[in-house]
Amino acid sequence: MDIASFVTSFLTSFIIFVVLVLVFTWLSRRPGNAPVYYPNVLLRGLDPWEGRGRGTRSPVGWIQQAIAASEANVVAAGGVDAAVYLVFLSSVLLPVAATGHALETSAGFQNGSTAQNFTIIERLALGNVENGSLRLWAFLVSVYWLSIVTYFVLWKSYKHVSNLRAAARSTSDVKPEEFAVLVRDVPIPPPDQSIKDSVDSYFRALHPDTFYKAMVVTDIKKADKIFQEIEGHKQKIAHAEAVYAESKTANKPEGTKPTHKTGFLGLIGKKVDTIEYCNEKIKELLPKLEEEQKNTLSEKQQRAAIVVFNSRAAAASASQTLHAQMFDKWTVTEAPEPREIIWSNLPVKIYDRNTRRSVIYFIVFLTVFFYLIPISAISAVTTLEKLRQKLPFLKVVVDQPIVKTVLQAYLPQLALIVFLALLPALLVFVSKSEGIPSQSHVVRAASGKYFYFIVFNVFLGITISSTLFSALKTIVDNPPGIIEMLGSSLPGSATFFLTFVALKFFVGYGLELSRLVPLIIFHLKKKYLCKTEDEVRAAWTPGDLGYNTRVPSDMLIVTIVLCYSAIAPLIIPFGVAYFALGWLIAKNQVLRVYVPSYESNGRMWPHMHTRIIAALMIYQATMIGVIGLKKFVYSPILVPLIPISLIFAYTCHTRFYPAFAKTPLEVASQELKETPNMGAIYTAYIPPCLKPEKLEDVEVFEDAQSRTTSRAPSF
């Protein structure tokens, strides 16, 4: 990419960002757009304009408000997980590298020949230092400096997040998941007992003073299907009644009742009155639901349960205790939040879970490997020379100056971003297939897979794609050779990744802040589809931050900026801008827009920490290769950094991770501000399709799972 294409890309992206910020400033002040720009505020029952007139009056007003908001405000709006994500963004530090002025000398003048035609961007690179030059000491020292600063910041951040998690787990508020444990691999009960009876007697015997109740997991597929049909008909009735009310006018006070066809997608079949038809369907389905609920509770019990204790300390202690002599029976762990449980995964046996995990890892490995092929195809159009070679008939078009500049500036980066957008859904699906019990755990698993995928395919794939298969052969035959390969291959991709980072933070963050797509979708739905308040609310409900894609994408930028900080120092201000702007925009969106779908109390942080260490080690290995290729005899001094990073990661894991994997008793033993309502805690874990209408009906629900009224404990 020449300097004209780079400047075109940069200026265009910057102009787009400025325009999107101005659009956000204007649109966010309009009251009709409040559900798009302030949904979090509205759902918390607050006034979006309180304390600041009509929205943000200047293009930088939102920045001032984001900076002024405290971490407590972030936790109140988005939960501990959102606060931890902001800690992650603020914990990323970048090195400062220097360059010499000897690129021509490095390239060499032989027998009066001219120097190579290097671009201005390439002059700002490590290649501009002579082989063996003492100036390489500056780069060598900078690697140590960055590594030490990263260790320091990560240690402080890990400690801070650990304190955040402890504070959240020790609050005086009552949270159902803190009083419950998840029990899997329940043994087959005797013929005269149900699984419910077996679980009750087992935990009553082991925890006689603290055991409250147990709820056995059941196969709710059929009951949930009927329940969802009933809910769907209720929504149709509400919609039809609103349409019917609108049809009543002064000239036609009786109105027109809505009708629809009962066939496929309402396009074929008998035409019926919607309100009467849905009411009849509900009357038919209610007895079926009641019958299926009874059948589900008594006959479809599965070998997993949620066990509730009468104190947080008792639940924490039980989750950390080995209950059975055999590891494949009575597996007890902390219970997830009720809203994030994946019910279909709870009964999966331990052997099945291990087998699924191995199969999924193998599938992911194949996916990572074979995705190199399309990634390589994308990299084939990173230069117009390659595009002209592959598609000669395009020469007439691509040789036009304007077209050439635009294609060089945007085409490969946009193609890569769109291509990567197709992958997260697949990784979430395969992660669920492992038998993971909670949504937050699925997000962590998918995030880890996505990180290694994009590092291997995007970072390494784009870098070595020109000699992809020969590079893979080299790695297989000589694994240490990857360091030298990175050192020789990375400089050639510097301009691609420089533009990639600029495009990600200017255009990506501009669209994130302006929310133009959600705004258009909301107003279209509101005008043409929504007739009730519930439908309008469903149209603007924003969802959560989407950690399974955000964190790996940010980690890719960390890896890119770290590795290119010395090779192409021009990327450093772009990296700084990416994370500084990302922190501001993410904080704004957490405070105003996104609504958490679960709360894991910062359980994502250990995974973030591990990925940062992985990115740092890739950077260290790259610098060993790059400086080594400069024939600098002191480059082996960098080698100890890799084992030091491993030791640091192990030390952090040993010191901090246990408090993330389990809840410390000193945290769980903090006093509550009120006596917990144990009935409400138990009811919180009943699936909606089985939940009784009244709290006092819980006893009936519990007895429906039992074959005996005996409460005697037994093993």
Secondary structure, 3 states (H helix, E strand, C coil): CCHHHHHHHHHHHHHHHHHHHHHHHHHCCCHHHHHHHCHHHHHCCCCCCCCCCCCCCCCCHHHHHHHHCCHHHHHHHHHHHHHHHHHHHHCCCCCCCCCCCCHHHHHCCCCCCCCCCCCHHHHCCHHHCCCCCCCHHHHHHHHHHHHHHHHHHHHHHHHHHHHHHHHHHCCCCCCHHHHEEEEECCCCCCCCCCHHHHHHHHHHHHCCCCEEEEEEEECCHHHHHHHHHHHHHHHHHHHHHHHHHHHCCCCCCCCCCCEEECCHHHCCCCEEEHHHHHHHHHHHHHHHHHHHHHHHHHHCEEEEEEEEECCHHHHHHHHCCCCCCCCCCCEEEECCCHHHECHHHCCCCHHHHHHHHHHHHHHHHHHHHHCHHHHHHHHCCCCHHHHHHHCHHHHHHHCCHHHHHHHHHHHHHHHHHHHHCCCHHHHHHHHHCCCCCEHHHHHHHHHHHHHHHHHHHHHHHHHHHHHHHHHHHHHHHCCCHHHHHHHHHHHHHHHHHHHHHHHHHHHHHHHHHHCHHHHHHHHHHHHHCCCCHHHHHHHHCCCCCCHHHHHHHHHHHHHHHHHHHHHCCCHHHHHHHHHHHHHHHHHHHHHHCCCCCCCCCCCCHHHHHHHHHHHHHHHHHHHHHHHHHCCCCCHHHHCCHHHHHHHHHHHHHHHHCHHHHCCCHHHHCCCCCCCCCHHHHHHHCCCCCCCCCCHHHHHHHHHHCCCCCCCCCCC
